[in-house]
Amino acid sequence: MYKILVVEDDNTIASELKLMMTGWGYDVKLTENFEDILGEFNEFKPHLVLMDIGLPYANGFIRCSQIRSVSKVPVIFLSSASDNINLVTAINMGADDFIPKPFDINVLTAKVMAVLRRTYDFTEEKSDVVEYKGVAYRAADSSVTVNNEKIELTKNENRIMTALLNNKGKIVSRNTLMEQLWDDDCFVDENTLSVNINRLRKKLENAGVPDFIATKKGQGYIVE
């Protein structure tokens, strides 16, 4: 579970962010002590920081610089001051993205997912073949091979296989899979996930591997 530290002194915005991010399965902490943000960062050890620019005691640029002195964890700035100077300053201070207020909550979520995926998901860069239950899966070229027959996968099917095979024997929730499929500003809903799962299952079934992906009702999917 990814941990996100929200550094936002507007309680309404902070609460909205926590509600939304928690709903997507993240462990979210709202900053309480704005005098010692670095201390809260070191204690919580987040995978990503959502940082407002206008903060008490010291602005977000200074706080980002403090975090950068001890960690390369991605930082996304939130600010109503969306002029070019603030954007350039944010990037120069080590920010990974900049989202102007007011923001669309779905766009913000998509950007958070994209940054987390770029930072922590290196599976698609690997060229190794994963063999399991007669299926040879290669993420690098989006393919599975069964009985010497190579089957091409779509981008979304590839991401689903990656998530499931990285968690063999464990249930992967639908929210987790939707997160894998959600790319930047492209929204993925429940129906889109179901379509992709069914299409992937059909390809595997036609190749002679039925029931490779099992459904755990109300929980998600698993490669047992």
C-alpha angles and dihedrals in degrees: 000000000000117000120219126194113206113205102189126130095198101094094202094054093041092052091048091051092049093049092049097043094044088053088059091054101262125139102235129192123188115214112251103172108053091178091065107031092147089055091053089047093053092047097047097037096205127196091221138014126215104202131188115211098217103064135152119265095005133014125250093259091062092044091050090051090053091051091047089056090066107021146027092212109143117262124200116195123219118197144150086213096082100161120132094256092060091044093052092043091051093053092044090052090057104267118156095207142357124219119188121219133274089049133182106246092219092052091049091050091049092051092048090052092047093051092047091049093049091048103042110017108079096154096105090057093058120096096195119120117235113209119197133155093348094311120115108200124193115186094187094070099022097245145125125204122208122177090347091306114124116214121195118224129206120240091261094046088051092053092049091052090048093053094045097045092045086058102039110174092016130099114248112205123230089241090056091050092047088052090054091051096044105098117190107295097354108109118217117198133190093269093052090053092049091051092051094046092050092047092050091048091051092053091051092045092051088051090056100263107110121177093017088139114047125199120228103200113239092001112063138251136318141188098216 
